[in-house]
Structures are given as structure tokens and as C-alpha cells.
């Protein structure tokens, strides 16, 4: 599977982005948190959220922390490609327990196959 980064987002399909993030989340199987109940793109213990795994070390900025993906898009800090899909994946990571991720991700995969995330 090819690595998906911010630089490669616009040349990647929704399914490629999804499969990359899905593999990351299900392999990590832990929420990336910076503080007690605050999810993080990158945590101090090297975990990454659904959107954080799409950033190389050079692309990541500490200033991203505390901001939603769509905010980063609006501020021009990350590409707008696949913004709705990445936002949805971020919500799954941030709002659901890891034990629920596979079921939720399977639903998203079906939506992609139905063309609901064509961007």
C-alpha cells in the first residue's frame, strides 16, 4: 500500500486515502491523545489520529493541535482534497472507542463504494 501524505492527497483516490487510514487505525488500535480528553494529531507517545497519519514529520506542525481538520483546510494549512472523508475519519477516531472502529470503518467503506465520497 502506498503511503498517503498531505503532498499526495490530491493525487489519491478516496478509497486509497480510506484504506491507508483504516490500516493505520486498526493497527494502532488506540486513540491518540495529548491531554486527558483531547485527541491529538500526534501524541507525546508517538500515536497518530486518523488525520495525523497523513502527515509526514515535515508536514506536521504543533500548531495544528486543538484544531479540527476542516479548520486546517479553511486556514489553508492542509489540502482540501478529501476533506469530508478525512473529517469523518477524524470523528470516528476522536468520538468512538477503538472497539467500535472496525464497524464504523466498514460502513464508510461501503459509502465510498457507493460514490458518496467522490471528491
Phi and psi in radians as a Rosetta constraint file:
Dihedral C 1 N 2 CA 2 C 2 CIRCULARHARMONIC -1.315 0.35
Dihedral N 2 CA 2 C 2 N 3 CIRCULARHARMONIC 2.577 0.35
Dihedral C 2 N 3 CA 3 C 3 CIRCULARHARMONIC -1.274 0.35
Dihedral N 3 CA 3 C 3 N 4 CIRCULARHARMONIC 2.294 0.35
Dihedral C 3 N 4 CA 4 C 4 CIRCULARHARMONIC -1.803 0.35
Dihedral N 4 CA 4 C 4 N 5 CIRCULARHARMONIC 2.195 0.35
Dihedral C 4 N 5 CA 5 C 5 CIRCULARHARMONIC -2.211 0.35
Dihedral N 5 CA 5 C 5 N 6 CIRCULARHARMONIC 3.021 0.35
Dihedral C 5 N 6 CA 6 C 6 CIRCULARHARMONIC -0.991 0.35
Dihedral N 6 CA 6 C 6 N 7 CIRCULARHARMONIC -0.695 0.35
Dihedral C 6 N 7 CA 7 C 7 CIRCULARHARMONIC -1.107 0.35
Dihedral N 7 CA 7 C 7 N 8 CIRCULARHARMONIC -0.553 0.35
Dihedral C 7 N 8 CA 8 C 8 CIRCULARHARMONIC -1.696 0.35
Dihedral N 8 CA 8 C 8 N 9 CIRCULARHARMONIC -0.027 0.35
Dihedral C 8 N 9 CA 9 C 9 CIRCULARHARMONIC -0.987 0.35
Dihedral N 9 CA 9 C 9 N 10 CIRCULARHARMONIC -0.843 0.35
Dihedral C 9 N 10 CA 10 C 10 CIRCULARHARMONIC -1.189 0.35
Dihedral N 10 CA 10 C 10 N 11 CIRCULARHARMONIC -0.373 0.35
Dihedral C 10 N 11 CA 11 C 11 CIRCULARHARMONIC -1.711 0.35
Dihedral N 11 CA 11 C 11 N 12 CIRCULARHARMONIC 0.125 0.35
Dihedral C 11 N 12 CA 12 C 12 CIRCULARHARMONIC -1.818 0.35
Dihedral N 12 CA 12 C 12 N 13 CIRCULARHARMONIC 2.624 0.35
Dihedral C 12 N 13 CA 13 C 13 CIRCULARHARMONIC -1.457 0.35
Dihedral N 13 CA 13 C 13 N 14 CIRCULARHARMONIC 2.825 0.35
Dihedral C 13 N 14 CA 14 C 14 CIRCULARHARMONIC -0.973 0.35
Dihedral N 14 CA 14 C 14 N 15 CIRCULARHARMONIC -0.697 0.35
Dihedral C 14 N 15 CA 15 C 15 CIRCULARHARMONIC -1.166 0.35
Dihedral N 15 CA 15 C 15 N 16 CIRCULARHARMONIC -0.684 0.35
Dihedral C 15 N 16 CA 16 C 16 CIRCULARHARMONIC -1.086 0.35
Dihedral N 16 CA 16 C 16 N 17 CIRCULARHARMONIC -0.779 0.35
Dihedral C 16 N 17 CA 17 C 17 CIRCULARHARMONIC -1.084 0.35
Dihedral N 17 CA 17 C 17 N 18 CIRCULARHARMONIC -0.847 0.35
Dihedral C 17 N 18 CA 18 C 18 CIRCULARHARMONIC -1.022 0.35
Dihedral N 18 CA 18 C 18 N 19 CIRCULARHARMONIC -0.887 0.35
Dihedral C 18 N 19 CA 19 C 19 CIRCULARHARMONIC -1.089 0.35
Dihedral N 19 CA 19 C 19 N 20 CIRCULARHARMONIC -0.629 0.35
Dihedral C 19 N 20 CA 20 C 20 CIRCULARHARMONIC -1.125 0.35
Dihedral N 20 CA 20 C 20 N 21 CIRCULARHARMONIC -0.842 0.35
Dihedral C 20 N 21 CA 21 C 21 CIRCULARHARMONIC -1.183 0.35
Dihedral N 21 CA 21 C 21 N 22 CIRCULARHARMONIC -0.725 0.35
Dihedral C 21 N 22 CA 22 C 22 CIRCULARHARMONIC -1.021 0.35
Dihedral N 22 CA 22 C 22 N 23 CIRCULARHARMONIC -0.828 0.35
Dihedral C 22 N 23 CA 23 C 23 CIRCULARHARMONIC -1.046 0.35
Dihedral N 23 CA 23 C 23 N 24 CIRCULARHARMONIC -0.749 0.35
Dihedral C 23 N 24 CA 24 C 24 CIRCULARHARMONIC -1.051 0.35
Dihedral N 24 CA 24 C 24 N 25 CIRCULARHARMONIC -0.896 0.35
Dihedral C 24 N 25 CA 25 C 25 CIRCULARHARMONIC -1.097 0.35
Dihedral N 25 CA 25 C 25 N 26 CIRCULARHARMONIC -0.808 0.35
Dihedral C 25 N 26 CA 26 C 26 CIRCULARHARMONIC -1.247 0.35
Dihedral N 26 CA 26 C 26 N 27 CIRCULARHARMONIC -0.462 0.35
Dihedral C 26 N 27 CA 27 C 27 CIRCULARHARMONIC -1.324 0.35
Dihedral N 27 CA 27 C 27 N 28 CIRCULARHARMONIC -0.812 0.35
Dihedral C 27 N 28 CA 28 C 28 CIRCULARHARMONIC -1.158 0.35
Dihedral N 28 CA 28 C 28 N 29 CIRCULARHARMONIC -0.799 0.35
Dihedral C 28 N 29 CA 29 C 29 CIRCULARHARMONIC 0.932 0.35
Dihedral N 29 CA 29 C 29 N 30 CIRCULARHARMONIC 0.558 0.35
Dihedral C 29 N 30 CA 30 C 30 CIRCULARHARMONIC -2.560 0.35
Dihedral N 30 CA 30 C 30 N 31 CIRCULARHARMONIC 2.609 0.35
Dihedral C 30 N 31 CA 31 C 31 CIRCULARHARMONIC -1.397 0.35
Dihedral N 31 CA 31 C 31 N 32 CIRCULARHARMONIC 2.381 0.35
Dihedral C 31 N 32 CA 32 C 32 CIRCULARHARMONIC -1.487 0.35
Dihedral N 32 CA 32 C 32 N 33 CIRCULARHARMONIC 2.017 0.35
Dihedral C 32 N 33 CA 33 C 33 CIRCULARHARMONIC -2.237 0.35
Dihedral N 33 CA 33 C 33 N 34 CIRCULARHARMONIC 2.502 0.35
Dihedral C 33 N 34 CA 34 C 34 CIRCULARHARMONIC -1.708 0.35
Dihedral N 34 CA 34 C 34 N 35 CIRCULARHARMONIC -0.721 0.35
Dihedral C 34 N 35 CA 35 C 35 CIRCULARHARMONIC -2.249 0.35
Dihedral N 35 CA 35 C 35 N 36 CIRCULARHARMONIC -3.137 0.35
Dihedral C 35 N 36 CA 36 C 36 CIRCULARHARMONIC -0.785 0.35
Dihedral N 36 CA 36 C 36 N 37 CIRCULARHARMONIC -1.016 0.35
Dihedral C 36 N 37 CA 37 C 37 CIRCULARHARMONIC -2.095 0.35
Dihedral N 37 CA 37 C 37 N 38 CIRCULARHARMONIC 0.467 0.35
Dihedral C 37 N 38 CA 38 C 38 CIRCULARHARMONIC -1.992 0.35
Dihedral N 38 CA 38 C 38 N 39 CIRCULARHARMONIC 2.008 0.35
Dihedral C 38 N 39 CA 39 C 39 CIRCULARHARMONIC -1.235 0.35
Dihedral N 39 CA 39 C 39 N 40 CIRCULARHARMONIC 2.708 0.35
Dihedral C 39 N 40 CA 40 C 40 CIRCULARHARMONIC -2.347 0.35
Dihedral N 40 CA 40 C 40 N 41 CIRCULARHARMONIC 2.531 0.35
Dihedral C 40 N 41 CA 41 C 41 CIRCULARHARMONIC -1.083 0.35
Dihedral N 41 CA 41 C 41 N 42 CIRCULARHARMONIC -0.726 0.35
Dihedral C 41 N 42 CA 42 C 42 CIRCULARHARMONIC -2.399 0.35
Dihedral N 42 CA 42 C 42 N 43 CIRCULARHARMONIC 2.198 0.35
Dihedral C 42 N 43 CA 43 C 43 CIRCULARHARMONIC -1.650 0.35
Dihedral N 43 CA 43 C 43 N 44 CIRCULARHARMONIC 2.823 0.35
Dihedral C 43 N 44 CA 44 C 44 CIRCULARHARMONIC -1.013 0.35
Dihedral N 44 CA 44 C 44 N 45 CIRCULARHARMONIC -0.472 0.35
Dihedral C 44 N 45 CA 45 C 45 CIRCULARHARMONIC -1.621 0.35
Dihedral N 45 CA 45 C 45 N 46 CIRCULARHARMONIC 0.368 0.35
Dihedral C 45 N 46 CA 46 C 46 CIRCULARHARMONIC 1.304 0.35
Dihedral N 46 CA 46 C 46 N 47 CIRCULARHARMONIC 0.235 0.35
Dihedral C 46 N 47 CA 47 C 47 CIRCULARHARMONIC -1.405 0.35
Dihedral N 47 CA 47 C 47 N 48 CIRCULARHARMONIC 2.738 0.35
Dihedral C 47 N 48 CA 48 C 48 CIRCULARHARMONIC -2.330 0.35
Dihedral N 48 CA 48 C 48 N 49 CIRCULARHARMONIC 2.529 0.35
Dihedral C 48 N 49 CA 49 C 49 CIRCULARHARMONIC -1.425 0.35
Dihedral N 49 CA 49 C 49 N 50 CIRCULARHARMONIC -3.086 0.35
Dihedral C 49 N 50 CA 50 C 50 CIRCULARHARMONIC -1.042 0.35
Dihedral N 50 CA 50 C 50 N 51 CIRCULARHARMONIC -0.624 0.35
Dihedral C 50 N 51 CA 51 C 51 CIRCULARHARMONIC -1.546 0.35
Dihedral N 51 CA 51 C 51 N 52 CIRCULARHARMONIC -0.571 0.35
Dihedral C 51 N 52 CA 52 C 52 CIRCULARHARMONIC -1.078 0.35
Dihedral N 52 CA 52 C 52 N 53 CIRCULARHARMONIC -0.551 0.35
Dihedral C 52 N 53 CA 53 C 53 CIRCULARHARMONIC -1.229 0.35
Dihedral N 53 CA 53 C 53 N 54 CIRCULARHARMONIC -0.185 0.35
Dihedral C 53 N 54 CA 54 C 54 CIRCULARHARMONIC -1.557 0.35
Dihedral N 54 CA 54 C 54 N 55 CIRCULARHARMONIC 0.012 0.35
Dihedral C 54 N 55 CA 55 C 55 CIRCULARHARMONIC -1.943 0.35
Dihedral N 55 CA 55 C 55 N 56 CIRCULARHARMONIC 2.265 0.35
Dihedral C 55 N 56 CA 56 C 56 CIRCULARHARMONIC -1.266 0.35
Dihedral N 56 CA 56 C 56 N 57 CIRCULARHARMONIC 2.954 0.35
Dihedral C 56 N 57 CA 57 C 57 CIRCULARHARMONIC -1.032 0.35
Dihedral N 57 CA 57 C 57 N 58 CIRCULARHARMONIC -0.651 0.35
Dihedral C 57 N 58 CA 58 C 58 CIRCULARHARMONIC -1.242 0.35
Dihedral N 58 CA 58 C 58 N 59 CIRCULARHARMONIC -0.545 0.35
Dihedral C 58 N 59 CA 59 C 59 CIRCULARHARMONIC -1.385 0.35
Dihedral N 59 CA 59 C 59 N 60 CIRCULARHARMONIC -0.509 0.35
Dihedral C 59 N 60 CA 60 C 60 CIRCULARHARMONIC -1.250 0.35
Dihedral N 60 CA 60 C 60 N 61 CIRCULARHARMONIC 2.470 0.35
Dihedral C 60 N 61 CA 61 C 61 CIRCULARHARMONIC -2.285 0.35
Dihedral N 61 CA 61 C 61 N 62 CIRCULARHARMONIC 2.385 0.35
Dihedral C 61 N 62 CA 62 C 62 CIRCULARHARMONIC -1.016 0.35
Dihedral N 62 CA 62 C 62 N 63 CIRCULARHARMONIC -0.507 0.35
Dihedral C 62 N 63 CA 63 C 63 CIRCULARHARMONIC -1.157 0.35
Dihedral N 63 CA 63 C 63 N 64 CIRCULARHARMONIC -0.228 0.35
Dihedral C 63 N 64 CA 64 C 64 CIRCULARHARMONIC -1.226 0.35
Dihedral N 64 CA 64 C 64 N 65 CIRCULARHARMONIC -0.497 0.35
Dihedral C 64 N 65 CA 65 C 65 CIRCULARHARMONIC -1.039 0.35
Dihedral N 65 CA 65 C 65 N 66 CIRCULARHARMONIC 2.448 0.35
Dihedral C 65 N 66 CA 66 C 66 CIRCULARHARMONIC 1.488 0.35
Dihedral N 66 CA 66 C 66 N 67 CIRCULARHARMONIC -0.015 0.35
Dihedral C 66 N 67 CA 67 C 67 CIRCULARHARMONIC -2.025 0.35
Dihedral N 67 CA 67 C 67 N 68 CIRCULARHARMONIC 2.444 0.35
Dihedral C 67 N 68 CA 68 C 68 CIRCULARHARMONIC -1.274 0.35
Dihedral N 68 CA 68 C 68 N 69 CIRCULARHARMONIC 2.760 0.35
Dihedral C 68 N 69 CA 69 C 69 CIRCULARHARMONIC -0.955 0.35
Dihedral N 69 CA 69 C 69 N 70 CIRCULARHARMONIC -0.795 0.35
Dihedral C 69 N 70 CA 70 C 70 CIRCULARHARMONIC -1.113 0.35
Dihedral N 70 CA 70 C 70 N 71 CIRCULARHARMONIC -0.536 0.35
Dihedral C 70 N 71 CA 71 C 71 CIRCULARHARMONIC -1.151 0.35
Dihedral N 71 CA 71 C 71 N 72 CIRCULARHARMONIC -0.759 0.35
Dihedral C 71 N 72 CA 72 C 72 CIRCULARHARMONIC -1.077 0.35
Dihedral N 72 CA 72 C 72 N 73 CIRCULARHARMONIC -0.671 0.35
Dihedral C 72 N 73 CA 73 C 73 CIRCULARHARMONIC -1.115 0.35
Dihedral N 73 CA 73 C 73 N 74 CIRCULARHARMONIC -0.860 0.35
Dihedral C 73 N 74 CA 74 C 74 CIRCULARHARMONIC -1.051 0.35
Dihedral N 74 CA 74 C 74 N 75 CIRCULARHARMONIC -0.585 0.35
Dihedral C 74 N 75 CA 75 C 75 CIRCULARHARMONIC -1.457 0.35
Dihedral N 75 CA 75 C 75 N 76 CIRCULARHARMONIC -0.008 0.35
Dihedral C 75 N 76 CA 76 C 76 CIRCULARHARMONIC 1.269 0.35
Dihedral N 76 CA 76 C 76 N 77 CIRCULARHARMONIC 0.372 0.35
Dihedral C 76 N 77 CA 77 C 77 CIRCULARHARMONIC -1.550 0.35
Dihedral N 77 CA 77 C 77 N 78 CIRCULARHARMONIC -0.389 0.35
Dihedral C 77 N 78 CA 78 C 78 CIRCULARHARMONIC -2.390 0.35
Dihedral N 78 CA 78 C 78 N 79 CIRCULARHARMONIC 2.767 0.35
Dihedral C 78 N 79 CA 79 C 79 CIRCULARHARMONIC -1.139 0.35
Dihedral N 79 CA 79 C 79 N 80 CIRCULARHARMONIC 2.695 0.35
Dihedral C 79 N 80 CA 80 C 80 CIRCULARHARMONIC -1.494 0.35
Dihedral N 80 CA 80 C 80 N 81 CIRCULARHARMONIC -0.174 0.35
Dihedral C 80 N 81 CA 81 C 81 CIRCULARHARMONIC -0.995 0.35
Dihedral N 81 CA 81 C 81 N 82 CIRCULARHARMONIC 2.285 0.35
Dihedral C 81 N 82 CA 82 C 82 CIRCULARHARMONIC 1.086 0.35
Dihedral N 82 CA 82 C 82 N 83 CIRCULARHARMONIC 0.464 0.35
Dihedral C 82 N 83 CA 83 C 83 CIRCULARHARMONIC -1.036 0.35
Dihedral N 83 CA 83 C 83 N 84 CIRCULARHARMONIC -0.689 0.35
Dihedral C 83 N 84 CA 84 C 84 CIRCULARHARMONIC -1.225 0.35
Dihedral N 84 CA 84 C 84 N 85 CIRCULARHARMONIC -0.684 0.35
Dihedral C 84 N 85 CA 85 C 85 CIRCULARHARMONIC -1.116 0.35
Dihedral N 85 CA 85 C 85 N 86 CIRCULARHARMONIC -0.825 0.35
Dihedral C 85 N 86 CA 86 C 86 CIRCULARHARMONIC -1.138 0.35
Dihedral N 86 CA 86 C 86 N 87 CIRCULARHARMONIC -0.684 0.35
Dihedral C 86 N 87 CA 87 C 87 CIRCULARHARMONIC -1.035 0.35
Dihedral N 87 CA 87 C 87 N 88 CIRCULARHARMONIC -0.777 0.35
Dihedral C 87 N 88 CA 88 C 88 CIRCULARHARMONIC -1.107 0.35
Dihedral N 88 CA 88 C 88 N 89 CIRCULARHARMONIC -0.754 0.35
Dihedral C 88 N 89 CA 89 C 89 CIRCULARHARMONIC -1.140 0.35
Dihedral N 89 CA 89 C 89 N 90 CIRCULARHARMONIC -0.649 0.35
Dihedral C 89 N 90 CA 90 C 90 CIRCULARHARMONIC -1.113 0.35
Dihedral N 90 CA 90 C 90 N 91 CIRCULARHARMONIC -0.712 0.35
Dihedral C 90 N 91 CA 91 C 91 CIRCULARHARMONIC -1.113 0.35
Dihedral N 91 CA 91 C 91 N 92 CIRCULARHARMONIC -0.733 0.35
Dihedral C 91 N 92 CA 92 C 92 CIRCULARHARMONIC -1.033 0.35
Dihedral N 92 CA 92 C 92 N 93 CIRCULARHARMONIC -0.829 0.35
Dihedral C 92 N 93 CA 93 C 93 CIRCULARHARMONIC -1.076 0.35
Dihedral N 93 CA 93 C 93 N 94 CIRCULARHARMONIC -0.793 0.35
Dihedral C 93 N 94 CA 94 C 94 CIRCULARHARMONIC -1.355 0.35
Dihedral N 94 CA 94 C 94 N 95 CIRCULARHARMONIC -0.564 0.35
Dihedral C 94 N 95 CA 95 C 95 CIRCULARHARMONIC -1.896 0.35
Dihedral N 95 CA 95 C 95 N 96 CIRCULARHARMONIC -0.167 0.35
Dihedral C 95 N 96 CA 96 C 96 CIRCULARHARMONIC -2.083 0.35
Dihedral N 96 CA 96 C 96 N 97 CIRCULARHARMONIC 2.653 0.35
Dihedral C 96 N 97 CA 97 C 97 CIRCULARHARMONIC -1.276 0.35
Dihedral N 97 CA 97 C 97 N 98 CIRCULARHARMONIC 2.572 0.35
Dihedral C 97 N 98 CA 98 C 98 CIRCULARHARMONIC -0.926 0.35
Dihedral N 98 CA 98 C 98 N 99 CIRCULARHARMONIC -0.522 0.35
Dihedral C 98 N 99 CA 99 C 99 CIRCULARHARMONIC -1.149 0.35
Dihedral N 99 CA 99 C 99 N 100 CIRCULARHARMONIC -0.317 0.35
Dihedral C 99 N 100 CA 100 C 100 CIRCULARHARMONIC -1.680 0.35
Dihedral N 100 CA 100 C 100 N 101 CIRCULARHARMONIC -0.212 0.35
Dihedral C 100 N 101 CA 101 C 101 CIRCULARHARMONIC -1.037 0.35
Dihedral N 101 CA 101 C 101 N 102 CIRCULARHARMONIC -0.825 0.35
Dihedral C 101 N 102 CA 102 C 102 CIRCULARHARMONIC -1.028 0.35
Dihedral N 102 CA 102 C 102 N 103 CIRCULARHARMONIC -0.797 0.35
Dihedral C 102 N 103 CA 103 C 103 CIRCULARHARMONIC -1.068 0.35
Dihedral N 103 CA 103 C 103 N 104 CIRCULARHARMONIC -0.788 0.35
Dihedral C 103 N 104 CA 104 C 104 CIRCULARHARMONIC -1.141 0.35
Dihedral N 104 CA 104 C 104 N 105 CIRCULARHARMONIC -0.744 0.35
Dihedral C 104 N 105 CA 105 C 105 CIRCULARHARMONIC -1.151 0.35
Dihedral N 105 CA 105 C 105 N 106 CIRCULARHARMONIC -0.646 0.35
Dihedral C 105 N 106 CA 106 C 106 CIRCULARHARMONIC -1.062 0.35
Dihedral N 106 CA 106 C 106 N 107 CIRCULARHARMONIC -0.652 0.35
Dihedral C 106 N 107 CA 107 C 107 CIRCULARHARMONIC -1.148 0.35
Dihedral N 107 CA 107 C 107 N 108 CIRCULARHARMONIC -0.741 0.35
Dihedral C 107 N 108 CA 108 C 108 CIRCULARHARMONIC -1.094 0.35
Dihedral N 108 CA 108 C 108 N 109 CIRCULARHARMONIC -0.705 0.35
Dihedral C 108 N 109 CA 109 C 109 CIRCULARHARMONIC -1.046 0.35
Dihedral N 109 CA 109 C 109 N 110 CIRCULARHARMONIC -0.721 0.35
Dihedral C 109 N 110 CA 110 C 110 CIRCULARHARMONIC -1.097 0.35
Dihedral N 110 CA 110 C 110 N 111 CIRCULARHARMONIC -0.701 0.35
Dihedral C 110 N 111 CA 111 C 111 CIRCULARHARMONIC -1.107 0.35
Dihedral N 111 CA 111 C 111 N 112 CIRCULARHARMONIC -0.689 0.35
Dihedral C 111 N 112 CA 112 C 112 CIRCULARHARMONIC -1.113 0.35
Dihedral N 112 CA 112 C 112 N 113 CIRCULARHARMONIC -0.762 0.35
Dihedral C 112 N 113 CA 113 C 113 CIRCULARHARMONIC -1.081 0.35
Dihedral N 113 CA 113 C 113 N 114 CIRCULARHARMONIC -0.510 0.35
Dihedral C 113 N 114 CA 114 C 114 CIRCULARHARMONIC -1.465 0.35
Dihedral N 114 CA 114 C 114 N 115 CIRCULARHARMONIC -0.038 0.35
Dihedral C 114 N 115 CA 115 C 115 CIRCULARHARMONIC 1.494 0.35
Dihedral N 115 CA 115 C 115 N 116 CIRCULARHARMONIC 0.266 0.35
Dihedral C 115 N 116 CA 116 C 116 CIRCULARHARMONIC -1.347 0.35
Dihedral N 116 CA 116 C 116 N 117 CIRCULARHARMONIC -0.222 0.35
Dihedral C 116 N 117 CA 117 C 117 CIRCULARHARMONIC -2.105 0.35
Dihedral N 117 CA 117 C 117 N 118 CIRCULARHARMONIC 0.499 0.35
Dihedral C 117 N 118 CA 118 C 118 CIRCULARHARMONIC -1.213 0.35
Dihedral N 118 CA 118 C 118 N 119 CIRCULARHARMONIC 2.167 0.35
